[in-house]
Amino acid sequence: MNFVEPLVWYIAFLFSATVHEAAHAWTAKMGGDLTAYEGGQVSLDPIPHIKREPIGMTVLPIITSIITGWPFGYASAPYNPYWASRYPHKAAWMALAGPASNLAIVLLCMATAWIGILLGFFQVPMHVRYTSIVAAGSTDLSGSVAFILSILFTLNLVMTILNLIPLPPLDGSAAITLFMSEEQARNVQEMLNNSPFRFLGLFIAWKIFDPVFNALFVLIMNIMYPGSYS
């Protein structure tokens, strides 16, 4: 069995999840909540994040990468619920910082792909897949880099889209509260944090994710390579 691809997927997950949680933690610190900072989560070192969620950051994504070819896992950054209730808008920015960091990685991957193509290091692929958003150039090294870049792009696009779905308990559910008064935002967040809404939100997100992701993947590929894919 080829373990190289699952290993690359897992390393990409570990990096991306660490960036995601560090963004949550850093934004909370900037907003006045030092809970995650004191726990060591304002860091791009994956160790503090693994210590907080050892199953979600190691065991589960490694097993799923090997079995399904995709890593599935979870992580979390602690925060003070009293702070979040008192400052719901700051808490909303904290929630949205995670997927924003993944979007930044997506954009960085796109820019790297464009530059690589312009320099002849990469080529436009004949057939786009999740693991080949760019094709190898004339060297073996370019093939390996293209593969890693494609996995980073796809995984972070998944994390961005999934976490921006505006349903609890996903980060995107916080977005609507930014357009409300703090009192309204506080009441909405308290309602959305109830277990029935969280389970319903996860169920709906699971049902709609595939068509939403596929449509946005094709859209982005057409932005990268205008008119090439449908």
N, C-alpha and C positions, 0 to 999 in steps of 0.2 A: 504493500500500500504506500502511496506517495504522501508523506507527511509534510512536505514543504509548503504546499498551499494552505492546509489548515494552520500551520505555524505562522505563516505570513498574516492570515486573517486574524489570528489571536493577537499577534503583536500589534497589528493595526487597531484592534479593539482596545487593547490595554492602553495604547497611546491616546486614542480618541476619547475614551471614557475618562482618563485622567485629566485631559484638557477640559472636558465638559464639567467635571466636578470641581476642578480648580477655578474655573470661571464662576461657578455658583459661589464658591467660598470667598473668592476675591471680591466679588460684587457685594456680598453680604458684609464683608469687612469694611468696604468703602461706605456702606450704608449704616454702619454703626453696630453691627452684630459680630462679635469676635468669637462666636462659638466654634465655627469651622477653622478659623485661624489658630485658635488655641489647641485644636485637635490635629493641627499639621496639614490640613487639607488645602491651604493656599500654597500649593506646590505642584510642580510638574514631575516630581518624583512619585512613581506609582506606589511605592511602599506604604505610605500612610493611607492611601485609598484601598489598597489590598487588605491592610489590617482592619479597616472598618467593615469591608464587605468581602471576606475571603472566598466565600462560595460564588458570589456574583461576579467577582473580578478574576477568578482563576478556574475553579473546578467546572462551573457551568459553561463558560465560553470555550474552554479547551475541549470538553466532551462534545459540545454541539458543533464545534468547528470540524472535529474528526468525523462525527456521525452524519451531519447534514451538509457540511461544506460552508456553513455560515455560523459565525459566533453569536450566541445569544447569552446575554448576561445583564447585570445591573450593578449600579453603584449609587452612592448617596453622599451628600455633604450635610452635616448636622447644622441646624439653625435653632434659634430661640423662638418658640411659638409665641411668646409674649411680645417680642420685638416685631414679629410678622403681623400680629394682630394690631399692634399699635401703629405700625407704619406699612399698611398694605401696598402702597405704591412702591416703596423700596423693596418689599418682598416680591412684588411682581417683576421688577427689574432683575432681582436675583434669580428668579425662575427662568427668565428669558435669556439670561447670560449664557446658560449651558448650550442651548441650540444655536445661539449666535456664534459661539466659539466653533461649533462644528461647521456652520456655514462659512466661517472664515477659512477653515481648512479646505472646504470644497472649492472656494474661489482661488485659493493658493494653488491647489492641484490643477485647476483649469489654466491659470496663468503659466504654471510650469509646463503644462502640455503644449500650449501655444508657443512658448519660447523655444521648447525643444524641437518642435516642428520647424520653426523658422530657422533654427540653427542646423537642421538636418539630423539631429540626434534621434528624433522620433519621426514617424510617418502618420498620416491620416489612415485609420484602419479601414480595411475593406468592409468588415462587419463589426459593428460595435457590440460588445457584450459587457457585462458588469465587471469582468476581469480584464477587459481590453478597450479602454476608452481612447487609448493611443496605441500605435503599433511600433514595433522595434525598428530602429534604423539599421545601420550597417554593422553594428557590433553586438556581441553577446551581452555586453553590459547594458546596452540600451534596452534589450528585451527584459532583463531583470528589473530595471528601473521602471519601465513602462508597466510591468505587472504590479509592482508595489504601489506605484502612483494610482493605478486604476482601482486597486482594492481600497486604498485610503479615500479616494474620491467617492466610491460607491458606498462604503460604510458610513462615511460622514454625511452623505446625502440622506441615507436611511435615518440616521440619528437626528438630522435637522428636521426632516419632514415629519417623522413620528412624534418628536417632542413638540412640534409647533401645532399639532392638531389641537384645536381649542376645546378639549374635553378633559375633565379631571380623570385621573391624577396627573396627566401629562403637563409639561411646563407651559404649553400653549394656552391652557385654561386661564393663566394669569393675565394674558394680554388684554382681555376685555375689561379688567378692573382698572386699567390705566385711563380709561375714558369715563370713569365714574368718580364721584366724590370719595374721599377716604372712608366715610361712614358707609356708603353704599358698597364700596369695594370690600370692606371688612365683612359686611353681612353676606355678600355673594360668596366670598372665599369660605366662610364658615359653613354655608350651605353646600358648596361643592365638595368640601372635605368629608362630608358624611359618606359612610361606606356604600350605601346603595348607588349614589351618584358615581363613585369611583369605579365600582364594578361595571356599571352601565357604560361609563365612558371608555373603559378598556375594551368592552365587548364591541362597541360601535367602531372604535379605532381599529381593532383587529379586522373587522369586516370591510372597512373602506380603504385600508392602507394600501393594498396591492394595486388597485386601479389608480389611486392618486399618485403613488410612487412611479408606476410605469409611465403615466402621462407626463409627469414632470421630468423623468429621465429622458424621454424622447424630446421634450421641449429643450432641455439643456443641451442635448447632443446637437440639436439643430441650431442652437446659438453658437456652439463651438464650431460646427461644420454646416453653415447655412444651406438648407434645402437638401441635405444628404440623407436624412433618415425620417421614417414615418412609422 
